[in-house]
Amino acid sequence: MTDKPEIKKENVETLLETRFIKVFDLQYAPGKHYYDATRRELEDIIAIKPDNEFKSMLPDAVTCFLILCSEKNGPRLYMQYEYRYPTGQFLLSPPAGLIDPEDRERPDALRFTAVREIFEETGVTVKDTDSVFEVSPMVFSSPGFTDECNALICAVVYSEDEKELSQKGAQGSERFEGYELLSVDDARRVLSEGRDANGNFYSVYTWAALIYFVSGMWKEDEQKR
């Protein structure tokens, strides 16, 4: 196996530093440069973490696969239209949100964040009788460009009442424009077409949520909990 480059903190140069985004020059060899766009401070960027920290760290955020189950309609996947500034479009998206700094020390940080974000973005209150479980502790968004990473959390909520669904909890730059409750057949169609009901493309996180739902893996994973 080829030895991997070791990037040391002293060989990282800050190119851009703002409140919300930073860009670092990762000098991985003499005269060799790679660039990392990140939310993280220099001391916490992933490129300089030793292997043991890399394997045990928390992600930046949580993406939620929200499945609403009722006797009348069966299981349906909740997906919302959220405005994504880099694309200039409302894209079909799962609920998601950053892990707050004060919550990172909680033993249930991922679950806590997921439940909070689901309530804020959808109006759904996750009850003790519902299921919330980890699909993946961390996946990278686009590791050729950024070290941003999300946990994937599934919430299976049992309710016969859809009146609580609301997008009034949008905060800051968040903008929502409706939602979809997708049956398995609906989700398969969106997967097959590669576009949402408006004819627009969607993110890889949306694709992952759709795949997880139509595969039925959520039922198997829920039974294991």
PyMOL commands that place a pseudoatom at each C-alpha (Angstrom):
pseudoatom trace, name=CA, resn=MET, resi=1, chain=A, elem=C, hetatm=0, pos=[0.000, 0.000, 0.000]
pseudoatom trace, name=CA, resn=THR, resi=2, chain=A, elem=C, hetatm=0, pos=[1.275, 3.475, -0.883]
pseudoatom trace, name=CA, resn=ASP, resi=3, chain=A, elem=C, hetatm=0, pos=[2.060, 5.590, 2.171]
pseudoatom trace, name=CA, resn=LYS, resi=4, chain=A, elem=C, hetatm=0, pos=[-0.525, 8.322, 2.561]
pseudoatom trace, name=CA, resn=PRO, resi=5, chain=A, elem=C, hetatm=0, pos=[0.651, 11.939, 2.691]
pseudoatom trace, name=CA, resn=GLU, resi=6, chain=A, elem=C, hetatm=0, pos=[0.835, 13.332, 6.215]
pseudoatom trace, name=CA, resn=ILE, resi=7, chain=A, elem=C, hetatm=0, pos=[-0.473, 16.861, 6.488]
pseudoatom trace, name=CA, resn=LYS, resi=8, chain=A, elem=C, hetatm=0, pos=[0.877, 18.714, 9.499]
pseudoatom trace, name=CA, resn=LYS, resi=9, chain=A, elem=C, hetatm=0, pos=[-0.706, 21.779, 11.056]
pseudoatom trace, name=CA, resn=GLU, resi=10, chain=A, elem=C, hetatm=0, pos=[2.406, 23.874, 10.423]
pseudoatom trace, name=CA, resn=ASN, resi=11, chain=A, elem=C, hetatm=0, pos=[2.069, 23.140, 6.697]
pseudoatom trace, name=CA, resn=VAL, resi=12, chain=A, elem=C, hetatm=0, pos=[-1.502, 24.431, 6.485]
pseudoatom trace, name=CA, resn=GLU, resi=13, chain=A, elem=C, hetatm=0, pos=[-2.013, 28.009, 5.342]
pseudoatom trace, name=CA, resn=THR, resi=14, chain=A, elem=C, hetatm=0, pos=[-5.218, 29.979, 5.816]
pseudoatom trace, name=CA, resn=LEU, resi=15, chain=A, elem=C, hetatm=0, pos=[-6.340, 31.498, 2.500]
pseudoatom trace, name=CA, resn=LEU, resi=16, chain=A, elem=C, hetatm=0, pos=[-9.790, 32.740, 3.511]
pseudoatom trace, name=CA, resn=GLU, resi=17, chain=A, elem=C, hetatm=0, pos=[-11.397, 33.120, 6.914]
pseudoatom trace, name=CA, resn=THR, resi=18, chain=A, elem=C, hetatm=0, pos=[-14.960, 34.335, 7.416]
pseudoatom trace, name=CA, resn=ARG, resi=19, chain=A, elem=C, hetatm=0, pos=[-17.645, 33.641, 9.995]
pseudoatom trace, name=CA, resn=PHE, resi=20, chain=A, elem=C, hetatm=0, pos=[-19.247, 30.857, 7.989]
pseudoatom trace, name=CA, resn=ILE, resi=21, chain=A, elem=C, hetatm=0, pos=[-16.574, 29.448, 5.686]
pseudoatom trace, name=CA, resn=LYS, resi=22, chain=A, elem=C, hetatm=0, pos=[-12.801, 29.069, 5.589]
pseudoatom trace, name=CA, resn=VAL, resi=23, chain=A, elem=C, hetatm=0, pos=[-10.402, 27.906, 2.902]
pseudoatom trace, name=CA, resn=PHE, resi=24, chain=A, elem=C, hetatm=0, pos=[-7.102, 26.249, 3.782]
pseudoatom trace, name=CA, resn=ASP, resi=25, chain=A, elem=C, hetatm=0, pos=[-4.101, 25.367, 1.634]
pseudoatom trace, name=CA, resn=LEU, resi=26, chain=A, elem=C, hetatm=0, pos=[-3.093, 21.823, 2.587]
pseudoatom trace, name=CA, resn=GLN, resi=27, chain=A, elem=C, hetatm=0, pos=[0.592, 21.609, 1.667]
pseudoatom trace, name=CA, resn=TYR, resi=28, chain=A, elem=C, hetatm=0, pos=[0.931, 17.842, 1.555]
pseudoatom trace, name=CA, resn=ALA, resi=29, chain=A, elem=C, hetatm=0, pos=[4.457, 17.827, 0.088]
pseudoatom trace, name=CA, resn=PRO, resi=30, chain=A, elem=C, hetatm=0, pos=[7.060, 20.441, -0.855]
pseudoatom trace, name=CA, resn=GLY, resi=31, chain=A, elem=C, hetatm=0, pos=[5.520, 22.565, -3.580]
pseudoatom trace, name=CA, resn=LYS, resi=32, chain=A, elem=C, hetatm=0, pos=[2.306, 20.487, -3.562]
pseudoatom trace, name=CA, resn=HIS, resi=33, chain=A, elem=C, hetatm=0, pos=[-0.974, 22.158, -2.620]
pseudoatom trace, name=CA, resn=TYR, resi=34, chain=A, elem=C, hetatm=0, pos=[-4.561, 21.028, -2.120]
pseudoatom trace, name=CA, resn=TYR, resi=35, chain=A, elem=C, hetatm=0, pos=[-7.430, 23.219, -0.988]
pseudoatom trace, name=CA, resn=ASP, resi=36, chain=A, elem=C, hetatm=0, pos=[-10.097, 22.600, 1.611]
pseudoatom trace, name=CA, resn=ALA, resi=37, chain=A, elem=C, hetatm=0, pos=[-13.307, 24.613, 2.049]
pseudoatom trace, name=CA, resn=THR, resi=38, chain=A, elem=C, hetatm=0, pos=[-14.610, 24.026, 5.547]
pseudoatom trace, name=CA, resn=ARG, resi=39, chain=A, elem=C, hetatm=0, pos=[-16.744, 25.252, 8.421]
pseudoatom trace, name=CA, resn=ARG, resi=40, chain=A, elem=C, hetatm=0, pos=[-14.061, 24.201, 10.893]
pseudoatom trace, name=CA, resn=GLU, resi=41, chain=A, elem=C, hetatm=0, pos=[-11.343, 26.149, 12.670]
pseudoatom trace, name=CA, resn=LEU, resi=42, chain=A, elem=C, hetatm=0, pos=[-7.742, 25.340, 11.767]
pseudoatom trace, name=CA, resn=GLU, resi=43, chain=A, elem=C, hetatm=0, pos=[-7.223, 23.301, 14.945]
pseudoatom trace, name=CA, resn=ASP, resi=44, chain=A, elem=C, hetatm=0, pos=[-10.185, 21.072, 14.057]
pseudoatom trace, name=CA, resn=ILE, resi=45, chain=A, elem=C, hetatm=0, pos=[-9.873, 20.484, 10.311]
pseudoatom trace, name=CA, resn=ILE, resi=46, chain=A, elem=C, hetatm=0, pos=[-10.028, 16.813, 9.472]
pseudoatom trace, name=CA, resn=ALA, resi=47, chain=A, elem=C, hetatm=0, pos=[-6.895, 16.685, 7.298]
pseudoatom trace, name=CA, resn=ILE, resi=48, chain=A, elem=C, hetatm=0, pos=[-4.565, 17.076, 10.293]
pseudoatom trace, name=CA, resn=LYS, resi=49, chain=A, elem=C, hetatm=0, pos=[-6.342, 14.676, 12.642]
pseudoatom trace, name=CA, resn=PRO, resi=50, chain=A, elem=C, hetatm=0, pos=[-4.452, 11.513, 13.649]
pseudoatom trace, name=CA, resn=ASP, resi=51, chain=A, elem=C, hetatm=0, pos=[-6.138, 8.225, 12.744]
pseudoatom trace, name=CA, resn=ASN, resi=52, chain=A, elem=C, hetatm=0, pos=[-7.611, 7.616, 16.204]
pseudoatom trace, name=CA, resn=GLU, resi=53, chain=A, elem=C, hetatm=0, pos=[-9.298, 11.042, 16.245]
pseudoatom trace, name=CA, resn=PHE, resi=54, chain=A, elem=C, hetatm=0, pos=[-10.469, 10.656, 12.662]
pseudoatom trace, name=CA, resn=LYS, resi=55, chain=A, elem=C, hetatm=0, pos=[-12.253, 7.405, 13.501]
pseudoatom trace, name=CA, resn=SER, resi=56, chain=A, elem=C, hetatm=0, pos=[-13.991, 8.766, 16.601]
pseudoatom trace, name=CA, resn=MET, resi=57, chain=A, elem=C, hetatm=0, pos=[-14.904, 12.353, 15.671]
pseudoatom trace, name=CA, resn=LEU, resi=58, chain=A, elem=C, hetatm=0, pos=[-18.388, 13.796, 15.368]
pseudoatom trace, name=CA, resn=PRO, resi=59, chain=A, elem=C, hetatm=0, pos=[-19.649, 15.114, 12.018]
pseudoatom trace, name=CA, resn=ASP, resi=60, chain=A, elem=C, hetatm=0, pos=[-20.610, 18.712, 11.360]
pseudoatom trace, name=CA, resn=ALA, resi=61, chain=A, elem=C, hetatm=0, pos=[-24.301, 18.040, 10.917]
pseudoatom trace, name=CA, resn=VAL, resi=62, chain=A, elem=C, hetatm=0, pos=[-27.112, 15.497, 10.821]
pseudoatom trace, name=CA, resn=THR, resi=63, chain=A, elem=C, hetatm=0, pos=[-29.259, 14.545, 7.827]
pseudoatom trace, name=CA, resn=CYS, resi=64, chain=A, elem=C, hetatm=0, pos=[-32.604, 12.998, 8.766]
pseudoatom trace, name=CA, resn=PHE, resi=65, chain=A, elem=C, hetatm=0, pos=[-34.494, 10.289, 6.934]
pseudoatom trace, name=CA, resn=LEU, resi=66, chain=A, elem=C, hetatm=0, pos=[-37.992, 10.993, 8.277]
pseudoatom trace, name=CA, resn=ILE, resi=67, chain=A, elem=C, hetatm=0, pos=[-40.517, 8.217, 7.673]
pseudoatom trace, name=CA, resn=LEU, resi=68, chain=A, elem=C, hetatm=0, pos=[-44.107, 8.903, 8.705]
pseudoatom trace, name=CA, resn=CYS, resi=69, chain=A, elem=C, hetatm=0, pos=[-46.244, 5.814, 9.284]
pseudoatom trace, name=CA, resn=SER, resi=70, chain=A, elem=C, hetatm=0, pos=[-50.015, 5.613, 9.589]
pseudoatom trace, name=CA, resn=GLU, resi=71, chain=A, elem=C, hetatm=0, pos=[-52.572, 2.846, 9.249]
pseudoatom trace, name=CA, resn=LYS, resi=72, chain=A, elem=C, hetatm=0, pos=[-54.413, 4.833, 6.597]
pseudoatom trace, name=CA, resn=ASN, resi=73, chain=A, elem=C, hetatm=0, pos=[-51.481, 5.697, 4.309]
pseudoatom trace, name=CA, resn=GLY, resi=74, chain=A, elem=C, hetatm=0, pos=[-48.728, 3.285, 5.295]
pseudoatom trace, name=CA, resn=PRO, resi=75, chain=A, elem=C, hetatm=0, pos=[-45.103, 4.478, 5.415]
pseudoatom trace, name=CA, resn=ARG, resi=76, chain=A, elem=C, hetatm=0, pos=[-44.198, 7.656, 3.540]
pseudoatom trace, name=CA, resn=LEU, resi=77, chain=A, elem=C, hetatm=0, pos=[-40.909, 9.487, 3.265]
pseudoatom trace, name=CA, resn=TYR, resi=78, chain=A, elem=C, hetatm=0, pos=[-41.006, 13.173, 4.169]
pseudoatom trace, name=CA, resn=MET, resi=79, chain=A, elem=C, hetatm=0, pos=[-39.016, 15.351, 1.765]
pseudoatom trace, name=CA, resn=GLN, resi=80, chain=A, elem=C, hetatm=0, pos=[-39.081, 19.133, 1.686]
pseudoatom trace, name=CA, resn=TYR, resi=81, chain=A, elem=C, hetatm=0, pos=[-38.310, 21.753, -0.910]
pseudoatom trace, name=CA, resn=GLU, resi=82, chain=A, elem=C, hetatm=0, pos=[-35.490, 23.812, 0.568]
pseudoatom trace, name=CA, resn=TYR, resi=83, chain=A, elem=C, hetatm=0, pos=[-33.798, 26.733, -1.145]
pseudoatom trace, name=CA, resn=ARG, resi=84, chain=A, elem=C, hetatm=0, pos=[-30.154, 25.887, -1.811]
pseudoatom trace, name=CA, resn=TYR, resi=85, chain=A, elem=C, hetatm=0, pos=[-28.252, 29.101, -2.439]
pseudoatom trace, name=CA, resn=PRO, resi=86, chain=A, elem=C, hetatm=0, pos=[-25.379, 27.656, -4.530]
pseudoatom trace, name=CA, resn=THR, resi=87, chain=A, elem=C, hetatm=0, pos=[-27.918, 26.236, -6.999]
pseudoatom trace, name=CA, resn=GLY, resi=88, chain=A, elem=C, hetatm=0, pos=[-30.429, 29.081, -6.847]
pseudoatom trace, name=CA, resn=GLN, resi=89, chain=A, elem=C, hetatm=0, pos=[-33.290, 26.567, -6.632]
pseudoatom trace, name=CA, resn=PHE, resi=90, chain=A, elem=C, hetatm=0, pos=[-35.668, 24.949, -4.174]
pseudoatom trace, name=CA, resn=LEU, resi=91, chain=A, elem=C, hetatm=0, pos=[-34.369, 21.377, -4.171]
pseudoatom trace, name=CA, resn=LEU, resi=92, chain=A, elem=C, hetatm=0, pos=[-36.074, 18.254, -2.855]
pseudoatom trace, name=CA, resn=SER, resi=93, chain=A, elem=C, hetatm=0, pos=[-34.190, 17.619, 0.393]
pseudoatom trace, name=CA, resn=PRO, resi=94, chain=A, elem=C, hetatm=0, pos=[-34.351, 15.680, 3.660]
pseudoatom trace, name=CA, resn=PRO, resi=95, chain=A, elem=C, hetatm=0, pos=[-34.428, 17.678, 6.913]
pseudoatom trace, name=CA, resn=ALA, resi=96, chain=A, elem=C, hetatm=0, pos=[-30.925, 18.459, 8.163]
pseudoatom trace, name=CA, resn=GLY, resi=97, chain=A, elem=C, hetatm=0, pos=[-29.014, 20.750, 10.481]
pseudoatom trace, name=CA, resn=LEU, resi=98, chain=A, elem=C, hetatm=0, pos=[-25.721, 21.499, 12.172]
pseudoatom trace, name=CA, resn=ILE, resi=99, chain=A, elem=C, hetatm=0, pos=[-24.814, 20.051, 15.570]
pseudoatom trace, name=CA, resn=ASP, resi=100, chain=A, elem=C, hetatm=0, pos=[-24.758, 23.015, 17.962]
pseudoatom trace, name=CA, resn=PRO, resi=101, chain=A, elem=C, hetatm=0, pos=[-21.431, 23.547, 19.771]
pseudoatom trace, name=CA, resn=GLU, resi=102, chain=A, elem=C, hetatm=0, pos=[-23.077, 23.188, 23.187]
pseudoatom trace, name=CA, resn=ASP, resi=103, chain=A, elem=C, hetatm=0, pos=[-24.550, 19.822, 22.185]
pseudoatom trace, name=CA, resn=ARG, resi=104, chain=A, elem=C, hetatm=0, pos=[-21.332, 18.211, 20.962]
pseudoatom trace, name=CA, resn=GLU, resi=105, chain=A, elem=C, hetatm=0, pos=[-20.485, 16.895, 24.447]
pseudoatom trace, name=CA, resn=ARG, resi=106, chain=A, elem=C, hetatm=0, pos=[-23.832, 15.156, 24.825]
pseudoatom trace, name=CA, resn=PRO, resi=107, chain=A, elem=C, hetatm=0, pos=[-23.646, 11.345, 24.612]
pseudoatom trace, name=CA, resn=ASP, resi=108, chain=A, elem=C, hetatm=0, pos=[-26.745, 11.486, 22.383]
pseudoatom trace, name=CA, resn=ALA, resi=109, chain=A, elem=C, hetatm=0, pos=[-25.598, 14.453, 20.271]
pseudoatom trace, name=CA, resn=LEU, resi=110, chain=A, elem=C, hetatm=0, pos=[-26.652, 12.922, 16.945]
pseudoatom trace, name=CA, resn=ARG, resi=111, chain=A, elem=C, hetatm=0, pos=[-30.087, 11.824, 18.106]
pseudoatom trace, name=CA, resn=PHE, resi=112, chain=A, elem=C, hetatm=0, pos=[-30.689, 15.071, 19.972]
pseudoatom trace, name=CA, resn=THR, resi=113, chain=A, elem=C, hetatm=0, pos=[-29.798, 17.149, 16.918]
pseudoatom trace, name=CA, resn=ALA, resi=114, chain=A, elem=C, hetatm=0, pos=[-31.972, 15.018, 14.637]
pseudoatom trace, name=CA, resn=VAL, resi=115, chain=A, elem=C, hetatm=0, pos=[-35.036, 15.337, 16.867]
pseudoatom trace, name=CA, resn=ARG, resi=116, chain=A, elem=C, hetatm=0, pos=[-34.530, 19.099, 17.180]
pseudoatom trace, name=CA, resn=GLU, resi=117, chain=A, elem=C, hetatm=0, pos=[-34.063, 19.663, 13.460]
pseudoatom trace, name=CA, resn=ILE, resi=118, chain=A, elem=C, hetatm=0, pos=[-37.075, 17.518, 12.571]
pseudoatom trace, name=CA, resn=PHE, resi=119, chain=A, elem=C, hetatm=0, pos=[-39.272, 19.588, 14.880]
pseudoatom trace, name=CA, resn=GLU, resi=120, chain=A, elem=C, hetatm=0, pos=[-37.906, 22.927, 13.651]
pseudoatom trace, name=CA, resn=GLU, resi=121, chain=A, elem=C, hetatm=0, pos=[-38.133, 22.138, 9.944]
pseudoatom trace, name=CA, resn=THR, resi=122, chain=A, elem=C, hetatm=0, pos=[-41.242, 19.936, 9.767]
pseudoatom trace, name=CA, resn=GLY, resi=123, chain=A, elem=C, hetatm=0, pos=[-43.253, 20.578, 12.924]
pseudoatom trace, name=CA, resn=VAL, resi=124, chain=A, elem=C, hetatm=0, pos=[-43.142, 16.855, 13.772]
pseudoatom trace, name=CA, resn=THR, resi=125, chain=A, elem=C, hetatm=0, pos=[-42.583, 15.970, 17.420]
pseudoatom trace, name=CA, resn=VAL, resi=126, chain=A, elem=C, hetatm=0, pos=[-40.689, 12.698, 17.799]
pseudoatom trace, name=CA, resn=LYS, resi=127, chain=A, elem=C, hetatm=0, pos=[-42.238, 10.757, 20.674]
pseudoatom trace, name=CA, resn=ASP, resi=128, chain=A, elem=C, hetatm=0, pos=[-40.735, 8.151, 22.992]
pseudoatom trace, name=CA, resn=THR, resi=129, chain=A, elem=C, hetatm=0, pos=[-42.819, 5.532, 21.192]
pseudoatom trace, name=CA, resn=ASP, resi=130, chain=A, elem=C, hetatm=0, pos=[-41.190, 6.427, 17.850]
pseudoatom trace, name=CA, resn=SER, resi=131, chain=A, elem=C, hetatm=0, pos=[-37.853, 5.108, 16.614]
pseudoatom trace, name=CA, resn=VAL, resi=132, chain=A, elem=C, hetatm=0, pos=[-34.705, 7.157, 16.051]
pseudoatom trace, name=CA, resn=PHE, resi=133, chain=A, elem=C, hetatm=0, pos=[-31.552, 5.335, 15.012]
pseudoatom trace, name=CA, resn=GLU, resi=134, chain=A, elem=C, hetatm=0, pos=[-28.252, 5.765, 13.246]
pseudoatom trace, name=CA, resn=VAL, resi=135, chain=A, elem=C, hetatm=0, pos=[-27.964, 4.778, 9.599]
pseudoatom trace, name=CA, resn=SER, resi=136, chain=A, elem=C, hetatm=0, pos=[-24.373, 5.978, 9.291]
pseudoatom trace, name=CA, resn=PRO, resi=137, chain=A, elem=C, hetatm=0, pos=[-22.270, 7.809, 11.896]
pseudoatom trace, name=CA, resn=MET, resi=138, chain=A, elem=C, hetatm=0, pos=[-20.681, 10.001, 9.243]
pseudoatom trace, name=CA, resn=VAL, resi=139, chain=A, elem=C, hetatm=0, pos=[-20.484, 10.439, 5.478]
pseudoatom trace, name=CA, resn=PHE, resi=140, chain=A, elem=C, hetatm=0, pos=[-18.561, 13.084, 3.553]
pseudoatom trace, name=CA, resn=SER, resi=141, chain=A, elem=C, hetatm=0, pos=[-20.337, 15.502, 1.239]
pseudoatom trace, name=CA, resn=SER, resi=142, chain=A, elem=C, hetatm=0, pos=[-17.631, 16.078, -1.371]
pseudoatom trace, name=CA, resn=PRO, resi=143, chain=A, elem=C, hetatm=0, pos=[-14.190, 15.158, 0.018]
pseudoatom trace, name=CA, resn=GLY, resi=144, chain=A, elem=C, hetatm=0, pos=[-12.384, 16.384, -3.095]
pseudoatom trace, name=CA, resn=PHE, resi=145, chain=A, elem=C, hetatm=0, pos=[-13.461, 19.915, -2.173]
pseudoatom trace, name=CA, resn=THR, resi=146, chain=A, elem=C, hetatm=0, pos=[-14.511, 20.054, 1.482]
pseudoatom trace, name=CA, resn=ASP, resi=147, chain=A, elem=C, hetatm=0, pos=[-14.206, 18.124, 4.737]
pseudoatom trace, name=CA, resn=GLU, resi=148, chain=A, elem=C, hetatm=0, pos=[-17.894, 18.761, 5.523]
pseudoatom trace, name=CA, resn=CYS, resi=149, chain=A, elem=C, hetatm=0, pos=[-19.610, 15.631, 6.817]
pseudoatom trace, name=CA, resn=ASN, resi=150, chain=A, elem=C, hetatm=0, pos=[-23.025, 14.511, 8.064]
pseudoatom trace, name=CA, resn=ALA, resi=151, chain=A, elem=C, hetatm=0, pos=[-24.410, 11.707, 10.145]
pseudoatom trace, name=CA, resn=LEU, resi=152, chain=A, elem=C, hetatm=0, pos=[-27.408, 9.925, 8.621]
pseudoatom trace, name=CA, resn=ILE, resi=153, chain=A, elem=C, hetatm=0, pos=[-30.192, 9.393, 11.158]
pseudoatom trace, name=CA, resn=CYS, resi=154, chain=A, elem=C, hetatm=0, pos=[-33.533, 7.701, 10.532]
pseudoatom trace, name=CA, resn=ALA, resi=155, chain=A, elem=C, hetatm=0, pos=[-36.654, 8.649, 12.456]
pseudoatom trace, name=CA, resn=VAL, resi=156, chain=A, elem=C, hetatm=0, pos=[-39.743, 6.458, 12.103]
pseudoatom trace, name=CA, resn=VAL, resi=157, chain=A, elem=C, hetatm=0, pos=[-42.701, 8.401, 13.468]
pseudoatom trace, name=CA, resn=TYR, resi=158, chain=A, elem=C, hetatm=0, pos=[-46.106, 6.792, 14.012]
pseudoatom trace, name=CA, resn=SER, resi=159, chain=A, elem=C, hetatm=0, pos=[-49.024, 9.202, 13.730]
pseudoatom trace, name=CA, resn=GLU, resi=160, chain=A, elem=C, hetatm=0, pos=[-52.444, 9.418, 12.102]
pseudoatom trace, name=CA, resn=ASP, resi=161, chain=A, elem=C, hetatm=0, pos=[-52.451, 13.224, 12.222]
pseudoatom trace, name=CA, resn=GLU, resi=162, chain=A, elem=C, hetatm=0, pos=[-50.691, 15.331, 9.574]
pseudoatom trace, name=CA, resn=LYS, resi=163, chain=A, elem=C, hetatm=0, pos=[-51.934, 18.640, 10.969]
pseudoatom trace, name=CA, resn=GLU, resi=164, chain=A, elem=C, hetatm=0, pos=[-48.684, 19.163, 12.877]
pseudoatom trace, name=CA, resn=LEU, resi=165, chain=A, elem=C, hetatm=0, pos=[-46.671, 19.377, 9.664]
pseudoatom trace, name=CA, resn=SER, resi=166, chain=A, elem=C, hetatm=0, pos=[-45.355, 22.918, 9.382]
pseudoatom trace, name=CA, resn=GLN, resi=167, chain=A, elem=C, hetatm=0, pos=[-42.395, 24.786, 7.910]
pseudoatom trace, name=CA, resn=LYS, resi=168, chain=A, elem=C, hetatm=0, pos=[-42.824, 27.855, 10.096]
pseudoatom trace, name=CA, resn=GLY, resi=169, chain=A, elem=C, hetatm=0, pos=[-39.752, 26.947, 12.159]
pseudoatom trace, name=CA, resn=ALA, resi=170, chain=A, elem=C, hetatm=0, pos=[-37.303, 28.099, 9.463]
pseudoatom trace, name=CA, resn=GLN, resi=171, chain=A, elem=C, hetatm=0, pos=[-34.361, 29.943, 10.968]
pseudoatom trace, name=CA, resn=GLY, resi=172, chain=A, elem=C, hetatm=0, pos=[-31.752, 32.313, 9.590]
pseudoatom trace, name=CA, resn=SER, resi=173, chain=A, elem=C, hetatm=0, pos=[-31.112, 31.715, 5.896]
pseudoatom trace, name=CA, resn=GLU, resi=174, chain=A, elem=C, hetatm=0, pos=[-33.475, 28.711, 5.725]
pseudoatom trace, name=CA, resn=ARG, resi=175, chain=A, elem=C, hetatm=0, pos=[-36.203, 28.965, 3.099]
pseudoatom trace, name=CA, resn=PHE, resi=176, chain=A, elem=C, hetatm=0, pos=[-38.805, 26.252, 2.467]
pseudoatom trace, name=CA, resn=GLU, resi=177, chain=A, elem=C, hetatm=0, pos=[-41.429, 25.936, -0.265]
pseudoatom trace, name=CA, resn=GLY, resi=178, chain=A, elem=C, hetatm=0, pos=[-43.653, 22.962, 0.553]
pseudoatom trace, name=CA, resn=TYR, resi=179, chain=A, elem=C, hetatm=0, pos=[-42.984, 19.284, 1.016]
pseudoatom trace, name=CA, resn=GLU, resi=180, chain=A, elem=C, hetatm=0, pos=[-43.744, 15.823, -0.371]
pseudoatom trace, name=CA, resn=LEU, resi=181, chain=A, elem=C, hetatm=0, pos=[-44.931, 12.689, 1.417]
pseudoatom trace, name=CA, resn=LEU, resi=182, chain=A, elem=C, hetatm=0, pos=[-43.603, 9.981, -0.861]
pseudoatom trace, name=CA, resn=SER, resi=183, chain=A, elem=C, hetatm=0, pos=[-44.931, 6.438, -0.935]
pseudoatom trace, name=CA, resn=VAL, resi=184, chain=A, elem=C, hetatm=0, pos=[-42.514, 3.698, -1.959]
pseudoatom trace, name=CA, resn=ASP, resi=185, chain=A, elem=C, hetatm=0, pos=[-43.827, 3.909, -5.533]
pseudoatom trace, name=CA, resn=ASP, resi=186, chain=A, elem=C, hetatm=0, pos=[-43.444, 7.698, -5.517]
pseudoatom trace, name=CA, resn=ALA, resi=187, chain=A, elem=C, hetatm=0, pos=[-39.882, 7.424, -4.256]
pseudoatom trace, name=CA, resn=ARG, resi=188, chain=A, elem=C, hetatm=0, pos=[-39.013, 4.828, -6.904]
pseudoatom trace, name=CA, resn=ARG, resi=189, chain=A, elem=C, hetatm=0, pos=[-40.315, 7.167, -9.589]
pseudoatom trace, name=CA, resn=VAL, resi=190, chain=A, elem=C, hetatm=0, pos=[-38.208, 10.067, -8.302]
pseudoatom trace, name=CA, resn=LEU, resi=191, chain=A, elem=C, hetatm=0, pos=[-35.174, 7.770, -8.245]
pseudoatom trace, name=CA, resn=SER, resi=192, chain=A, elem=C, hetatm=0, pos=[-35.836, 6.493, -11.738]
pseudoatom trace, name=CA, resn=GLU, resi=193, chain=A, elem=C, hetatm=0, pos=[-36.327, 9.951, -13.229]
pseudoatom trace, name=CA, resn=GLY, resi=194, chain=A, elem=C, hetatm=0, pos=[-33.442, 11.564, -11.364]
pseudoatom trace, name=CA, resn=ARG, resi=195, chain=A, elem=C, hetatm=0, pos=[-35.619, 14.658, -10.917]
pseudoatom trace, name=CA, resn=ASP, resi=196, chain=A, elem=C, hetatm=0, pos=[-38.235, 15.862, -8.482]
pseudoatom trace, name=CA, resn=ALA, resi=197, chain=A, elem=C, hetatm=0, pos=[-41.867, 16.681, -9.295]
pseudoatom trace, name=CA, resn=ASN, resi=198, chain=A, elem=C, hetatm=0, pos=[-40.760, 20.072, -10.635]
pseudoatom trace, name=CA, resn=GLY, resi=199, chain=A, elem=C, hetatm=0, pos=[-38.247, 18.535, -13.008]
pseudoatom trace, name=CA, resn=ASN, resi=200, chain=A, elem=C, hetatm=0, pos=[-35.239, 19.624, -10.939]
pseudoatom trace, name=CA, resn=PHE, resi=201, chain=A, elem=C, hetatm=0, pos=[-32.183, 17.599, -9.964]
pseudoatom trace, name=CA, resn=TYR, resi=202, chain=A, elem=C, hetatm=0, pos=[-31.462, 16.866, -6.289]
pseudoatom trace, name=CA, resn=SER, resi=203, chain=A, elem=C, hetatm=0, pos=[-28.579, 16.234, -3.904]
pseudoatom trace, name=CA, resn=VAL, resi=204, chain=A, elem=C, hetatm=0, pos=[-26.823, 12.971, -3.113]
pseudoatom trace, name=CA, resn=TYR, resi=205, chain=A, elem=C, hetatm=0, pos=[-28.371, 13.116, 0.373]
pseudoatom trace, name=CA, resn=THR, resi=206, chain=A, elem=C, hetatm=0, pos=[-31.815, 13.067, -1.214]
pseudoatom trace, name=CA, resn=TRP, resi=207, chain=A, elem=C, hetatm=0, pos=[-30.743, 10.092, -3.333]
pseudoatom trace, name=CA, resn=ALA, resi=208, chain=A, elem=C, hetatm=0, pos=[-29.504, 8.289, -0.201]
pseudoatom trace, name=CA, resn=ALA, resi=209, chain=A, elem=C, hetatm=0, pos=[-32.793, 8.919, 1.631]
pseudoatom trace, name=CA, resn=LEU, resi=210, chain=A, elem=C, hetatm=0, pos=[-34.796, 7.623, -1.329]
pseudoatom trace, name=CA, resn=ILE, resi=211, chain=A, elem=C, hetatm=0, pos=[-32.646, 4.500, -1.699]
pseudoatom trace, name=CA, resn=TYR, resi=212, chain=A, elem=C, hetatm=0, pos=[-32.795, 3.732, 2.009]
pseudoatom trace, name=CA, resn=PHE, resi=213, chain=A, elem=C, hetatm=0, pos=[-36.568, 4.089, 2.009]
pseudoatom trace, name=CA, resn=VAL, resi=214, chain=A, elem=C, hetatm=0, pos=[-37.399, 2.034, -1.091]
pseudoatom trace, name=CA, resn=SER, resi=215, chain=A, elem=C, hetatm=0, pos=[-34.936, -0.724, -0.154]
pseudoatom trace, name=CA, resn=GLY, resi=216, chain=A, elem=C, hetatm=0, pos=[-36.851, -1.410, 3.056]
pseudoatom trace, name=CA, resn=MET, resi=217, chain=A, elem=C, hetatm=0, pos=[-33.612, -1.345, 5.053]
pseudoatom trace, name=CA, resn=TRP, resi=218, chain=A, elem=C, hetatm=0, pos=[-35.275, 1.014, 7.516]
pseudoatom trace, name=CA, resn=LYS, resi=219, chain=A, elem=C, hetatm=0, pos=[-37.640, -1.772, 8.578]
pseudoatom trace, name=CA, resn=GLU, resi=220, chain=A, elem=C, hetatm=0, pos=[-34.751, -4.155, 9.218]
pseudoatom trace, name=CA, resn=ASP, resi=221, chain=A, elem=C, hetatm=0, pos=[-32.749, -1.520, 11.082]
pseudoatom trace, name=CA, resn=GLU, resi=222, chain=A, elem=C, hetatm=0, pos=[-35.719, -0.509, 13.195]
pseudoatom trace, name=CA, resn=GLN, resi=223, chain=A, elem=C, hetatm=0, pos=[-36.282, -4.115, 14.259]
pseudoatom trace, name=CA, resn=LYS, resi=224, chain=A, elem=C, hetatm=0, pos=[-32.667, -4.382, 15.411]
pseudoatom trace, name=CA, resn=ARG, resi=225, chain=A, elem=C, hetatm=0, pos=[-33.122, -1.515, 17.864]
for i in range(1, 225): cmd.bond("trace and resi %d" % i, "trace and resi %d" % (i + 1))
show_as sticks, trace
zoom trace
